[in-house]
Amino acid sequence: MREPLQELANEVDPSRISVRTVPKANKRLQMVEGVNATTTEILVFADDDAIWKPTMLDYILACFEDLQMGGVGTSQTVHAVDPNGHQTLWEILAGYRLTSRNIEIAASTHIDGGICCLSGRTAAYRTLILKDPAFQYCFTNDLWRGRYPLNSGDDKFLTRWMHSHGWNTYAQVCKEAELFSTFKNNWRFIKQVLRWTRNTWRSDFRSLFTERYIWRRHPYVAFTMVDKIFNPLTLLAGPILVATFASLQESRAGPTNPPLPAWNIAVSYIIWLLVTRFLKLIPHFLKRPQDIWVLPCWLIFNYYFAIMKIYALFTLHVTAWGTRAGIGTELAADIKQQGEANDDNGDVKIEMSQMDPQQHQRQLQQQQQQIQEYRNSAIHNDSDNNDYPVNQSTTQQKDPFWSSEDEHHHQTQPLVNA
């Protein structure tokens, strides 16, 4: 794919767009290639289907005025694949999920400063963190249970690395930093959800029981992770308990408490479920009231998702991407070594080296010292000059996702960490 992508870059701006390549398709290896080519203090990972508002970058960078800030994410919403703006059932379900996620990350950010995951669709990081050899070694040698190479789940890994290495994270949840992204508009969306669910299980287990930094640094985020572990069981227990009550009420009926008709119990329970889910999705319906017809499907999807989570729990050894052809399950570091081992004639060299644990520890200590020196230097510079160029304006141009209301709001609101 390099040649057609290079042609596209040349058509747009060859002086500003660089196309990099790796020996074999592997997202983590590709990300490291991009990191090592970066020369700026801040870098941003962005998916090819991520669509930014003109103010997106300014509002992301504002968070890095905090010298302890390591990574920043944003709120998200669905952009229809259909050029006419029509969203399918699957895209609306994705929109529902994003609405719930936006509420969750806003709450955790403002309660204890944590976030369960800085989404890979768009996230910014301090470059020096990701150029650390210790990070790159762990990132490209990530194994589940020491056996199964992980290619996806990169955003989960990055978030955990921020938590475990003392860096702050932030979710910029505001209109100016809202990210538009496309989703699968057919049943393949289910395969995406399955991959995300497996990544969540693996990452949450590591955060809670292996690394355990999350308990001390972000207890509310730890609470939400524990809640997600039991959520499928409690959700499925609901209809079972209602059915049990309906079947036992006749045997326990008396003159003052006659049994209710079964249809009465069923209708009451379904209405209760629909009302509670409607309340959680009010932010979505304020923007797209026409999507309310999908609410009953959302209820069914929740129960299907609960079963899927249990299935995903017992298939965590499956690390294939699922929705991308040609993406294998090889370890990123192995692919890199294979590429470096081939000389110009295609012969394979015998010598291959890996970082031993002692070298890993030495480089980690060296990186921590560099980070501390950076922070001290930055704090010293801050005391000399307290002015931050936070309101640097972005060149405004006609944007299909930028309304006159957005323009007015941007002009009347200061640039702050929302």
C-alpha positions in Angstrom: 0.0 0.0 0.0 3.0 2.3 0.3 3.0 3.5 -3.4 -0.7 4.6 -3.6 -0.4 6.2 -0.2 2.7 8.1 -1.2 0.9 9.3 -4.4 -2.0 10.6 -2.2 0.5 12.3 0.1 2.2 14.0 -2.8 -1.1 15.3 -4.1 -1.9 16.9 -0.8 1.4 18.2 0.6 4.6 16.1 0.3 6.5 18.6 2.4 4.3 17.9 5.5 3.1 14.3 5.0 5.6 11.5 5.4 4.6 7.9 4.6 6.4 5.2 6.6 6.3 1.4 6.3 7.1 -1.7 8.2 7.9 -5.3 6.9 4.5 -6.7 7.7 1.1 -5.3 8.8 1.2 -4.9 12.6 -0.4 -1.9 14.3 2.0 -1.7 17.2 5.1 -1.9 15.0 3.6 0.8 12.8 2.9 3.0 15.8 6.5 2.6 17.0 7.8 3.5 13.5 5.8 6.7 13.6 6.9 7.5 17.2 10.6 7.2 16.3 10.0 9.6 13.3 8.4 12.2 15.5 10.4 15.4 16.4 7.8 17.4 18.3 7.2 17.4 22.0 3.6 16.2 21.6 2.4 13.5 19.2 -1.2 12.5 18.3 -2.4 9.1 17.1 -5.4 9.3 14.9 -7.3 6.6 13.0 -7.9 7.1 9.3 -11.6 7.5 9.9 -11.2 10.1 12.6 -12.6 13.5 11.6 -11.6 16.6 13.6 -13.3 19.9 14.2 -11.0 22.9 13.5 -10.6 23.5 17.3 -9.8 19.9 18.2 -6.0 20.2 18.4 -6.1 23.5 20.4 -8.3 22.0 23.0 -6.2 18.8 23.2 -3.0 20.7 23.6 -4.4 22.9 26.4 -4.4 19.9 28.7 -0.6 19.6 28.4 -0.1 22.9 30.4 -0.2 20.4 33.3 3.5 19.3 33.3 2.4 15.9 34.7 0.0 15.3 31.8 1.0 12.3 29.8 -2.0 11.5 27.6 -5.2 13.2 26.5 -8.3 11.8 24.8 -11.6 13.3 23.7 -15.3 12.7 23.5 -16.6 10.9 20.4 -19.7 10.7 18.2 -20.7 8.7 15.1 -20.3 10.0 11.6 -22.5 8.2 9.1 -20.8 6.1 6.4 -23.7 7.1 4.0 -22.8 10.5 2.3 -26.5 11.5 2.9 -26.1 11.2 6.7 -28.4 8.2 7.1 -27.3 5.9 9.9 -28.0 2.2 10.0 -29.2 0.3 13.1 -25.6 -0.8 13.8 -24.3 2.8 13.6 -27.0 4.0 16.0 -26.1 1.3 18.4 -22.5 2.4 18.2 -23.7 6.0 18.9 -25.5 4.7 22.0 -22.3 3.1 23.2 -20.3 6.3 22.6 -22.9 8.3 24.6 -22.5 6.0 27.6 -18.7 6.1 27.2 -18.6 9.9 27.1 -20.5 10.1 30.3 -18.3 7.5 32.0 -15.0 9.1 31.0 -16.2 12.6 31.9 -17.2 11.3 35.3 -14.0 9.5 36.0 -11.9 12.4 34.8 -13.5 14.8 37.2 -13.9 12.4 40.1 -10.3 11.1 40.4 -8.5 12.2 37.2 -8.4 8.8 35.7 -9.8 7.2 32.6 -10.3 3.5 31.7 -9.0 3.9 28.1 -7.6 6.7 26.0 -9.3 5.7 22.8 -6.9 5.0 19.9 -9.2 6.8 17.5 -7.5 10.0 18.6 -5.2 10.5 21.6 -2.2 12.7 22.3 0.9 11.8 24.3 4.2 13.3 25.3 6.7 12.0 22.8 9.5 11.4 25.3 7.3 8.8 27.1 6.8 6.8 23.9 10.4 7.1 22.7 11.6 5.4 25.9 13.2 2.1 24.9 11.7 0.4 27.9 8.2 1.4 26.7 8.9 0.3 23.1 10.3 -3.1 24.3 7.2 -3.8 26.4 4.8 -2.4 23.8 6.1 -4.7 21.0 6.6 -7.8 23.3 3.2 -7.7 24.9 1.9 -11.3 25.5 -1.3 -12.4 27.2 -0.4 -15.1 29.8 3.1 -15.2 28.4 2.0 -17.0 25.3 -0.4 -15.1 23.1 0.9 -12.1 21.2 -1.3 -9.0 21.4 -1.6 -6.7 18.3 -4.8 -4.9 19.1 -5.5 -3.3 22.5 -2.7 -0.8 22.0 -4.7 2.1 23.4 -5.4 0.0 26.6 -1.6 -0.6 26.9 -0.8 3.1 26.5 -3.4 4.1 29.2 -2.0 1.5 31.7 1.5 2.7 31.0 0.5 6.3 31.9 -1.1 5.1 35.2 1.8 2.9 36.2 4.5 5.4 35.4 3.1 8.4 37.3 1.7 10.4 34.3 -1.7 12.1 34.4 -4.5 11.4 31.9 -7.4 13.6 30.8 -10.6 13.3 28.8 -11.3 16.5 27.0 -15.1 16.2 26.9 -16.5 19.4 25.3 -18.1 20.4 22.0 -14.9 21.9 20.5 -13.0 18.6 21.0 -15.7 16.2 19.9 -14.4 13.6 17.5 -16.4 12.2 14.6 -15.7 8.6 13.6 -17.2 6.1 11.3 -18.2 2.6 12.4 -19.2 -0.6 10.6 -22.7 -0.1 9.2 -23.5 -3.8 9.1 -23.3 -6.9 11.3 -19.5 -6.7 11.3 -19.9 -4.2 14.0 -20.5 -7.2 16.3 -17.0 -8.5 15.5 -15.5 -5.1 16.4 -17.4 -5.2 19.7 -16.1 -8.7 20.4 -12.5 -7.6 19.9 -13.0 -4.6 22.1 -14.5 -6.7 24.8 -11.6 -9.2 24.9 -9.2 -6.3 25.1 -11.2 -4.8 28.0 -11.1 -8.1 29.9 -7.4 -8.5 29.5 -6.5 -4.9 30.3 -8.9 -4.6 33.3 -7.5 -7.9 34.8 -4.0 -6.5 34.4 -4.9 -3.2 35.9 -6.8 -4.6 38.9 -4.8 -7.8 39.8 -1.4 -7.7 38.1 -0.2 -4.1 38.1 -2.6 -2.7 40.8 -1.5 0.9 40.4 -5.1 1.8 39.5 -6.4 1.1 43.1 -4.2 3.8 44.6 -4.1 6.4 41.8 -7.6 6.2 40.4 -10.0 4.3 42.8 -13.1 5.4 41.0 -11.8 4.0 37.7 -11.0 0.8 39.6 -14.6 0.7 40.9 -16.0 1.0 37.4 -13.7 -1.9 36.2 -14.9 -4.1 39.0 -18.5 -3.1 38.1 -17.9 -4.2 34.5 -16.7 -7.6 35.7 -20.0 -8.4 37.4 -22.3 -6.4 35.0 -23.1 -9.3 32.6 -24.1 -11.5 35.6 -26.3 -9.0 37.3 -27.9 -8.0 33.9 -28.8 -11.6 33.1 -29.9 -12.2 36.7 -32.6 -9.6 36.3 -35.1 -11.4 34.0 -34.3 -14.7 35.8 -35.4 -13.2 39.1 -38.5 -11.6 37.6 -39.5 -14.9 36.1 -38.9 -16.7 39.4 -41.1 -14.2 41.2 -43.9 -14.6 38.6 -43.8 -18.4 39.0 -43.8 -18.4 42.8 -46.4 -15.7 43.5 -49.4 -18.0 43.0 -48.2 -20.4 45.6 -47.6 -17.5 48.0 -50.8 -15.6 47.2 -53.2 -14.7 50.0 -56.5 -12.9 50.4 -54.8 -9.6 50.6 -52.2 -10.1 47.9 -53.7 -11.8 44.9 -51.3 -12.9 42.2 -50.6 -10.5 39.3 -51.2 -11.7 35.7 -47.9 -12.8 34.0 -48.4 -10.2 31.2 -48.6 -7.5 33.8 -45.3 -8.4 35.3 -43.6 -8.8 31.9 -44.9 -5.5 30.5 -44.0 -3.6 33.7 -40.5 -5.0 33.7 -39.9 -4.2 30.0 -41.2 -0.6 30.5 -38.9 -0.2 33.5 -35.9 -1.3 31.4 -36.8 1.0 28.5 -37.3 4.0 30.7 -34.0 3.6 32.6 -32.1 3.2 29.4 -33.8 6.2 27.8 -32.7 8.3 30.8 -29.0 7.2 30.3 -29.2 8.1 26.6 -30.9 11.6 26.9 -27.7 13.3 25.6 -27.9 11.2 22.4 -31.6 11.9 21.9 -31.1 15.7 22.3 -28.8 15.6 19.3 -30.6 12.8 17.3 -34.2 12.3 18.5 -35.0 10.3 15.3 -32.9 7.5 16.8 -35.4 6.6 19.5 -36.9 3.8 17.4 -33.7 1.8 18.1 -34.2 1.8 21.9 -35.9 -1.6 22.0 -33.1 -3.0 19.9 -30.6 -1.5 22.3 -32.3 -3.4 25.1 -32.0 -6.6 23.2 -28.4 -5.8 22.3 -27.5 -5.2 26.0 -28.5 -8.8 26.8 -26.7 -10.1 23.8 -23.7 -8.1 24.9 -23.8 -9.6 28.4 -23.7 -13.1 26.8 -20.9 -12.0 24.5 -18.8 -10.7 27.5 -19.0 -14.1 29.1 -18.0 -15.8 25.8 -15.2 -13.3 25.4 -14.0 -14.1 28.9 -13.5 -17.7 28.0 -11.8 -16.9 24.7 -9.2 -14.4 25.8 -6.5 -16.5 24.0 -8.0 -15.5 20.7 -5.9 -12.4 19.7 -6.8 -12.1 16.0 -8.0 -8.7 14.8 -11.3 -10.2 13.4 -12.2 -7.4 11.0 -8.9 -6.8 9.1 -7.6 -9.2 6.5 -3.9 -9.9 6.5 -3.4 -9.0 10.1 -1.9 -12.0 11.8 -1.1 -12.8 15.5 2.7 -12.5 15.3 4.5 -10.6 18.0 5.5 -7.1 16.8 9.1 -7.5 18.0 9.4 -10.8 16.1 8.3 -9.1 12.9 10.8 -6.3 13.4 13.6 -8.8 14.0 12.7 -10.7 10.8 12.8 -7.5 8.8 16.2 -6.5 10.3 17.5 -10.0 9.7 17.0 -9.8 5.9 19.9 -8.3 4.1 19.8 -6.7 0.6 20.0 -10.2 -1.0 17.2 -11.6 1.0 19.4 -13.8 3.0 18.6 -14.3 6.7 21.2 -13.3 9.2 21.7 -15.5 12.2 22.4 -12.8 14.8 19.3 -11.6 16.6 19.4 -9.8 20.0 16.7 -9.2 22.6 16.8 -6.8 25.5 17.6 -8.7 28.7 15.8 -7.8 32.0 18.8 -6.0 33.5 19.2 -3.8 30.4 15.5 -3.2 30.5 15.7 -2.0 34.1 18.7 0.2 33.5 17.0 1.9 30.6 13.9 2.4 32.6 15.8 4.1 35.4 17.6 6.3 32.9 14.3 7.3 31.3 12.8 8.1 34.8 15.8 10.3 35.5 15.3 12.1 32.1 11.7 12.6 32.9 12.5 14.1 36.3 15.0 16.5 34.7 12.4 17.5 32.1 9.8 18.3 34.8 12.3 20.3 36.9 13.4 22.2 33.8 9.8 22.9 32.8 8.8 24.0 36.3 11.8 26.4 36.4 10.9 27.8 33.0 7.3 28.2 34.1 8.3 30.3 37.1 10.2 32.7 34.8 7.4 33.0 32.3 3.8 32.3 33.4 2.2 33.1 30.0 0.9 30.2 28.0 -0.1 30.6 24.4 -3.4 28.7 25.0 -5.6 30.8 22.8 -3.7 30.5 19.6 -6.3 30.5 16.9 -6.6 27.7 14.4 -7.1 28.8 10.8 -10.9 28.7 10.3 -12.1 27.2 7.1 -15.4 25.9 5.8 -15.9 22.6 7.6 -18.9 20.2 7.2 -18.9 19.5 10.9 -18.7 23.1 12.0 -22.0 25.0 12.3 -22.7 28.6 13.0 -23.7 27.7 16.5 -20.3 26.1 17.0 -18.6 29.2 15.7 -20.5 31.5 18.1 -19.8 29.1 21.0 -16.0 29.0 20.2 -15.8 32.8 20.0 -17.6 33.4 23.3 -16.0 30.7 25.4 -12.4 30.7 26.7 -10.1 27.8 25.9 -10.0 25.7 29.0 -9.8 22.1 30.1 -13.5 21.3 29.8 
